[in-house]
Amino acid sequence: MSIALHQLDYFVAVAEHESFTRAAAALHIAQPSLSAQVKKLEHELGTPLFERLPRGVSLTQIGTALLPLARQALSDVEQVQRAAGELSGLHGGTLRVGATPSLATALLPTALSGFHGRYPGVALGFTEAGSKELVARLEADELDLALVILPVHHRVLQTVPLAEEDLVVVVGAGHRLARRRRLRLEELDGVPLVMPGEGYNLRTTVLTACRHAGFEPALACDGGEMDGVLALVAGGLGAAIVPSIVANHQYGLHVVRVSEPRLSRTIGIARRAGAVFLAPAATFAAEVFMLLSGAGWPGVRPTGLRLAIGADTDLWGMQFRSGLEATLS
């Protein structure tokens, strides 16, 4: 049996577009050439992959079963190609990083800027999204690494906790809580809160904690993105519970720590299981770890931030340790 990679590529394209015509246009090749190659693939496999319909095509039962395998094969080949060009060092290649909105607000700009300053030859790609979308992009091999809030449960991902951070209350300068340094969560009963939108892990955490404390939070504004939440609080609309890592990101905010119960979350790093851990990804992981440990943190490091791993930790193998040593040197 002899199957060419471009035949798998054509098979996947036809399956995704449900049309030989649209697939050929997307691939910038002639439709007869595409059809001929798919027929050759079907001949090699000894079975039809598509049912030809009056308008378009649909996958046969066998075609449906083979589609994820073809995608995986193409992804593995791309990994080999990238590894061949990148394993020799950090003078080229790419790094595709994702992060949740709060981490994209406070952590990623410094980490990516520092990495780019040291390794300008590495092309950077960045995705800001919720954990669900980041998991999907990792699974599809569209990202090398993602900074997420743990736990994240998915069979194709490997995750490692990097740090734990407290959640704190932020208020504007004129708010009645602005003179407080600490409070119990139950003291927010009746205090209007600015709440992030659906899809934020933070939203679920805050709502659950308030309900466990015996009250339903009053909402001054609901559905904002992280930067918007901070700006609305600074403008005096209400209070908000946010990660300590972003509490000082907006000028004019006063931070009040929650003493009882202590609210926290775990920052982790995730990648697709089995993917080659290339030098750019390994070194960037070390860059993030060093930032969380306090080295190079812009301004005052949040007091509610605690490392979850040590500097001698193997993060998916010895390559992380090598990256850490390169960052420290």
N, C-alpha and C positions, 0 to 999 in steps of 0.2 A: 504494500500500500504506500502510495506517495501523495501526501497532502501538502500543498504549498500554503505558506502563511497568508499570501494575498487572497487565496480562496476562502480561508476562514474570515478574513476581513470583509470580503464581499458578502459572505453568508450572513454575518452579523448586520451589515448595513441593510441588506434586503429585509431581514427580519425586523429591524427597528423601523424602517420606512414603510414596510408592508407593500412595497412596490419596487419592481425592477427599474422603472423609469425614474422614480424619485431617488433611489439609491445610486443609480448611475450619475445623476446630476450632482448629488452630494459628493461623490467620489471623483467627479470630473473625468469620467471615462465614458466610452461609447456603450450604449445599452447592449448591443450584440456581444461585445467582449465580456461584459459582466455576466450575461446569461450563459455564455459558453463556459465560463470558469465555474459557475455554480453547478452547471450540468456535469462538468468533470468531477467536481467534488462529490456530487450525488453518486456518480458512477464508481468512484473510489470507495465510497462508503457502502455502496450496494443497496441504497434505499433513497426514496424521495425525501427531501427536506421541506418542500413547499407544496401546497395545493394551489395550482394556478386557477384563479377565479376570473370572472368577466371583468372585474375591476380590482386589480391588485392581486396580492397573494396572502396566504395564511400558512403558518407553520403546521407541518404534520405533527403527530404525537412524538415521533422520533426527533424531528427538528426542534420541538419545544424542549425535549430532554437534553439535546446536544448544545443548545444555545449558551447556557451558562458555562459549559466546558470550553466552548470556543472563545468566549470572552476572557476566561481565565488564562487560556493558552496565549492569547494576544497580550494580555497584561504581563505574563511571565516573561515573554520575549522582550517587551519594552523594558522590564526591570533589568534584564541581562544587558541590553544595549546601554542603558543609563549607567549600570555598574561598571561596564568596560571603560566608559569615558570618565568616571568620577572616582573610582577606587584609588587612583594614583594620587589624589590630593584634593586641594580646595582651590585650584586655579580656574575651574570651570564647573559646568554642570548646573543643576537647578535645585532649589529647595522650595517645596510647596507646603505652607504652614496654614493651619486653621486655628481659630480661637473663638470662644464664646464672647459676647459683647463686653462683659465687664473686664475680662482679661485683655481684650483688644483695646480697651480704653486706657488701661493703666500699665500693662506689662509688655505687650507686644511691640509698641513703638520703640521703646528703648532697646529691647532685645534685638529686633530686626535692624535698627540703626547701628548698633554696636557690631553685629555680625557683618553687615554690609561694609562697614568701615575697615574691618580686618580682612574680609574676603570679597573684594569688589567684583571678582570674576564670576561669582556664583549668582545666577539669575534667581530673583525672588518672586514667589507668588503667594498671595495672602487671601484668605477667605474668612470673613466674619459671619458667624451663623450660630444658631442654637445647636445644642448637643445632638439632636436627632439628625439634622442635616450634616453635621460634621462626621457623624458615624457613617452615614450613607456615602459621603465623599471618600472617606478612608476605605470603605469596603470596595468602592469602585476604582480604587487606586488613583484618585484625583488629588490626594494629599499624601505627603510623606509623614507628617506629624500633625497632631492637633492638641491644643491645650483645652482641657475639658474639666467639668466639675464631676468628681467621682461620687458614687459609683456609676460606671457605665457598663452595662452587661450586654455583650454581643459576642457571638461565637468566633467571629473572624478578627477580633481586636485583642491586642495586648495593652494593658494599662499599668502605669506605675504612679503611686502618689508622690508628689514633690513637696507639698507644703499644706499645712492647715492654717486657715485664717478665720478670725472672728468676724461676725457680722455686728455692725454698730449702727446707732441711730444718728442721722445727720439732720440738722435744722439750720434755718437761716439766722442771721445775727439778731433779728428782732423777735424771734420765737421765745415763748415763755420758758422753754427748756434750755435755752442757750447758755444759761449760767450753771447748768448741771454738768457734773463730770460722769456720774453713773446713775443708772435707774434700773428698776425691775421692769420686766416686760409688761406686767399687768398695769403699770402706770401709763401705758400707751392706750388704755381703754378710753375711748372718746376723743383721742387725739387724731385729727385728720391726717391720713397717710397718703403719700404719692406712691403708687404701686406700679411696678413694671408690668408689661403686657404678658399675655398668654404665651407659653413656650419657654419662659424664663424659669430655670430651676429655683432661682431666688424667690420668685412669686409663691411657688408651692411651699417652700421652706417657711416663709414669713406667715402665710395664711395658716399653715399647720401649727406653728409655734404659738400664734395668737389664740387659736382655738383651744390648744392644750392649756393655755394660761387662763381660759375661762371667758374669753370675749371674742366677738366678731369685730374685726378692725373697721373703723370708719374711714371711708375713702374720700380724699380731697380731689384726687384725679387718678384715673385708672387707665393702664394700657400704654405707658410710655416706654421708650428705649432708654438705656442707661444714661446716656449724656443728657437726654431730655429730663429724666427724673431728677438728676443733680441740679440742672438749671432751674427747674420749677421750685425745688426746695430752697435754693439760694434766693429765688425771687419772693419767697415768703408764702408759697401756696400751702405748705404743710411740712410734715416730717417724713422721713423715709428710713427704712432699714436697708443698708447696703453693705457689701463687702468692705472691710477696712482698707483693702488695696486701692479702692477708688474714692475713699472718703475725702481725700485732700485734692482730688483731681479738679474740683470746681472751686474757684475763689469765693470766699464769703461763707463757707459752711463751718458750723461748729459740730464737733464730734462728741457724742455721749455714748459711753460704753454700757453694754447690757450686762449687769452683774448676775441676774437670776431670771430665768435659766441662761446659761452661757450658750450663745448661738454661734455655730461655726460651720465651715464647709471645707472640703478637701480639693485642692488644685492638683490635677494629675496630667500626665502626658500620655497620649495614645497613638498607636500605629497599627497598621494591618499586620496580623500574624503571618509570619513566613516571608514578609517582604525583606529584601536586602537592606540592611541598615548602613546606608552610604555615609561617607565622611561628612558631607554638609549637614545631614540630619543629626548625626552623632554629635558634631561640634555645636550645633545650635541648641540641642538638648542641654549640653553643658553650659552654654551661654545663659539659658533660662534659669538653670539651677543656681548659677553664681549670682544672678540678679536677686533671686529669692533669698539667698543667703546674706544679702546686703552689699555685695561687691558691685559697685557701679550703679546702685539704685539712685534715681534722680530725686534729689531732695531728701526729706526725712523718711526713712523706711517705716512702714506701718508697724505699730507696736503689737498688733494682734496677729502677727505672721510668724509661724513656727515651721521649721523644716521637718519634713516627714521621712527623709532619707539622709544618710551620711555621705560624705565626699568619696568614700571608698566603695560605694554601692555599684554593683554591676547593673546597668540599665540596658537590658536586652543584650548583654555580652560585653566583652572587653573594649569594644569600640567606643562606648560611652566614657569609660575611664580614660582612654587615650584622648578623647575630645576634651575631657575635663582638664587633663594635664596640659594640653595645648593651650587652653584658655587661661590657666593659672600661670603659665610660663611667660 
